[in-house]
């Protein structure tokens, strides 16, 4: 019976370890969401504050949007 209890305690320890890994992964996901929200805020600010900075060859495309899109693709 004591041996079974030791095995059960060992399995519980493994479960706690797995939960810690899952919590760490959730923290990483939250960090990614914060980065995405920050990028979206910068994108909105760049669109609202600098509507006159447009590239003549692309029409609706702005320089800030191109830089932000490239930075998001690199970070993602």
FILUMVEX-600631 format. One line per field, with one value per residue: residue in one letter; x, y, z of N, C-alpha, C, CB in turn. Coordinates in steps of 0.1 Angstrom, whole numbers, plus 2048, in hexadecimal, padded with zeros to 3 digits. Glycine has a CB too. Example, Ala and Ser with C-alpha at 12.3 -4.5 7.8 and 13.67 -1.06 7.14 Angstrom:
<rs>
r: c(A, S) .
npx: c(884, 880) .
npy: c(7C7, 7EA) .
npz: c(84E, 847) .
capx: c(87B, 889) .
capy: c(7D3, 7F5) .
capz: c(84E, 847) .
cpx: c(884, 881) .
cpy: c(7DF, 800) .
cpz: c(84E, 84F) .
cbpx: c(871, 88D) .
cbpy: c(7D3, 7FA) .
cbpz: c(85A, 839) .
</rs>
This chain:
<rs>
r: c(X, X, X, X, X, X, X, X, X, X, X, X, X, X, X, X, X, X, X, X, X, X, X, X, X, X, X, X, X, X, X, X, X, X, X, X, X, X, X, X, X, X, X, X, X, X, X, X, X, X, X, X, X, X, X, X, X, X, X, X, X, X, X, X, X, X, X, X, X, X, X, X, X, X, X, X) .
npx: c(808, 813, 826, 816, 80A, 821, 826, 80F, 812, 828, 81E, 80C, 81E, 829, 813, 810, 827, 821, 80C, 819, 829, 815, 80A, 81F, 820, 808, 80E, 821, 810, 800, 812, 817, 7FE, 7FE, 813, 807, 7F1, 7FE, 80B, 7F4, 7EA, 7FF, 7FC, 7E3, 7E7, 7FA, 7EB, 7D7, 7E5, 7F7, 7EB, 7F1, 809, 80F, 819, 820, 81F, 811, 7F8, 7E1, 7F2, 806, 826, 82C, 81A, 825, 83E, 835, 827, 83B, 84B, 839, 836, 850, 852, 83E) .
npy: c(7F4, 80C, 80F, 812, 82A, 83B, 839, 845, 85F, 866, 867, 87B, 890, 891, 89A, 8B3, 8BF, 8BE, 8D0, 8E7, 8EB, 8EF, 907, 917, 917, 924, 93D, 945, 947, 95C, 970, 972, 97B, 994, 9A0, 9A0, 9B0, 9C8, 9CD, 9D0, 9E8, 9FA, 9F9, A04, A1D, A27, A27, A3A, A51, A57, A5B, A67, A5F, A4E, A35, A3E, A2B, A16, A1D, A18, A0D, A12, A1E, A18, A03, 9EF, 9EA, 9E2, 9CA, 9BA, 9B7, 9A9, 991, 987, 984, 973) .
npz: c(800, 807, 7F3, 7DD, 7E4, 7E2, 7C7, 7BD, 7C7, 7B9, 7A0, 7A3, 7A7, 78E, 77F, 78A, 781, 765, 765, 76C, 755, 742, 74C, 748, 72D, 728, 732, 720, 709, 711, 711, 6F6, 6EE, 6F9, 6EB, 6D2, 6D6, 6DC, 6C4, 6B4, 6BF, 6B9, 69D, 69A, 6A4, 692, 67B, 681, 688, 674, 659, 641, 638, 620, 608, 5E7, 5D3, 5DB, 5E4, 5FA, 60D, 629, 635, 650, 654, 644, 650, 669, 662, 658, 66F, 680, 672, 674, 690, 695) .
capx: c(800, 81C, 82C, 80B, 809, 82C, 824, 804, 818, 831, 816, 807, 829, 82A, 808, 812, 831, 81B, 804, 822, 82C, 809, 809, 82A, 81C, 7FD, 814, 826, 805, 7FB, 81C, 815, 7F3, 802, 81A, 7FE, 7E9, 807, 80C, 7E8, 7E9, 808, 7F6, 7D7, 7ED, 801, 7E1, 7CF, 7ED, 7FE, 7E3, 7F6, 816, 80C, 822, 819, 81E, 808, 7EB, 7DC, 7FC, 80F, 833, 82B, 814, 82E, 848, 82F, 824, 848, 84F, 830, 839, 85C, 850, 835) .
capy: c(800, 818, 810, 817, 838, 841, 83A, 84F, 86C, 869, 86A, 889, 89A, 893, 8A2, 8C1, 8C4, 8C1, 8DC, 8F2, 8ED, 8F5, 914, 91F, 919, 92E, 94A, 949, 94B, 969, 979, 974, 983, 9A2, 9A5, 9A2, 9BC, 9D3, 9CF, 9D6, 9F6, A02, 9F9, A0D, A2B, A2B, A2A, A46, A5C, A5A, A56, A6E, A58, A42, A33, A42, A20, A0B, A23, A17, A07, A1C, A19, A12, 9F6, 9E5, 9E7, 9DA, 9BD, 9B2, 9B4, 99F, 985, 982, 980, 967) .
capz: c(800, 807, 7E6, 7D4, 7E7, 7DC, 7B8, 7BB, 7CA, 7AE, 794, 7A5, 7A4, 77F, 77B, 78E, 777, 759, 766, 76C, 747, 73C, 751, 742, 71F, 728, 734, 713, 701, 716, 70D, 6E8, 6EC, 6FD, 6E0, 6C7, 6DA, 6DB, 6B5, 6AF, 6C4, 6B1, 690, 69A, 6A6, 686, 671, 685, 68A, 668, 64D, 636, 634, 617, 5FD, 5DB, 5C9, 5E0, 5E7, 608, 616, 62F, 638, 65D, 653, 63E, 65A, 673, 65D, 658, 67D, 685, 66C, 67A, 69E, 696) .
cpx: c(809, 823, 822, 80A, 815, 82B, 819, 80A, 821, 829, 810, 812, 82A, 81F, 80A, 81D, 82B, 812, 80D, 826, 821, 807, 814, 826, 811, 804, 81B, 81C, 800, 805, 81A, 809, 7F6, 80A, 811, 7F5, 7F2, 809, 800, 7E6, 7F3, 802, 7EB, 7DD, 7F3, 7F6, 7D9, 7D8, 7F4, 7F7, 7E9, 803, 813, 816, 81A, 817, 814, 7FA, 7E8, 7E6, 805, 81C, 833, 824, 81D, 839, 842, 82B, 830, 84C, 846, 833, 846, 85A, 847, 83C) .
cpy: c(80D, 81A, 816, 826, 840, 843, 845, 85D, 870, 86D, 878, 893, 89C, 89B, 8B1, 8C7, 8C7, 8CE, 8E8, 8F5, 8F4, 903, 91D, 921, 924, 93C, 94E, 94D, 959, 974, 97C, 97D, 992, 9A8, 9A9, 9AF, 9C9, 9D7, 9D5, 9E4, 9FE, A03, A04, A1C, A30, A2E, A37, A52, A60, A56, A5C, A68, A4C, A41, A36, A36, A16, A11, A22, A12, A12, A15, A12, A04, 9EB, 9E1, 9DE, 9CC, 9B4, 9AE, 9A9, 992, 97F, 97D, 974, 95B) .
cpz: c(800, 7FA, 7DC, 7D7, 7E1, 7CD, 7B5, 7BD, 7BF, 7A2, 796, 7A3, 795, 77A, 77E, 784, 76A, 759, 766, 75D, 740, 740, 74A, 733, 71E, 72A, 727, 709, 704, 711, 6FE, 6E5, 6EF, 6F1, 6D4, 6CA, 6D8, 6CC, 6AF, 6B3, 6BC, 6A3, 690, 69C, 699, 67B, 674, 684, 67D, 65B, 640, 631, 62C, 60C, 5F0, 5D2, 5CE, 5E4, 5F6, 611, 61B, 633, 646, 65D, 64D, 648, 665, 66E, 65C, 666, 683, 67F, 671, 688, 69F, 690) .
cbpx: c(7F7, 827, 830, 7FE, 808, 839, 820, 7F8, 81F, 83A, 80B, 802, 836, 82A, 7FB, 818, 83C, 812, 7FC, 82E, 831, 7FC, 80A, 837, 817, 7F3, 81F, 82E, 7FA, 7FA, 82A, 813, 7E7, 80A, 825, 7F5, 7E4, 815, 810, 7DC, 7ED, 816, 7F1, 7CE, 7F7, 80A, 7D6, 7C9, 7F8, 80C, 7D5, 7F8, 81F, 7FE, 828, 820, 82C, 80F, 7E1, 7D0, 804, 808, 83E, 823, 807, 835, 84E, 822, 81D, 853, 84F, 821, 83A, 867, 84B, 828) .
cbpy: c(800, 816, 802, 810, 83A, 839, 82C, 84C, 86C, 85D, 860, 88A, 894, 886, 89D, 8C2, 8B9, 8B5, 8DB, 8F0, 8E0, 8ED, 915, 917, 90C, 92B, 949, 93D, 941, 96A, 974, 966, 97E, 9A2, 99B, 996, 9BB, 9D1, 9C2, 9CE, 9F7, 9FB, 9EB, A0A, A2B, A20, A1F, A44, A5A, A54, A5A, A7C, A55, A44, A25, A4C, A1A, A04, A1B, A0F, 9FD, A21, A25, A1B, 9F7, 9EB, 9F4, 9E1, 9BE, 9BA, 9C0, 9A3, 986, 98D, 98B, 96A) .
cbpz: c(80C, 812, 7E1, 7D6, 7F6, 7E0, 7B2, 7C4, 7D7, 7AB, 792, 7B4, 7AB, 778, 781, 79C, 776, 755, 773, 774, 741, 73F, 760, 743, 719, 733, 73F, 70D, 701, 725, 70F, 6E1, 6F5, 70A, 6DC, 6C5, 6E8, 6E1, 6AE, 6B4, 6D3, 6B0, 68C, 6A6, 6B1, 681, 670, 692, 694, 668, 64E, 639, 640, 611, 5FD, 5D3, 5C8, 5EC, 5DF, 608, 60E, 63C, 639, 666, 64B, 632, 660, 678, 64F, 650, 686, 683, 65D, 67A, 6A6, 68D) .
</rs>
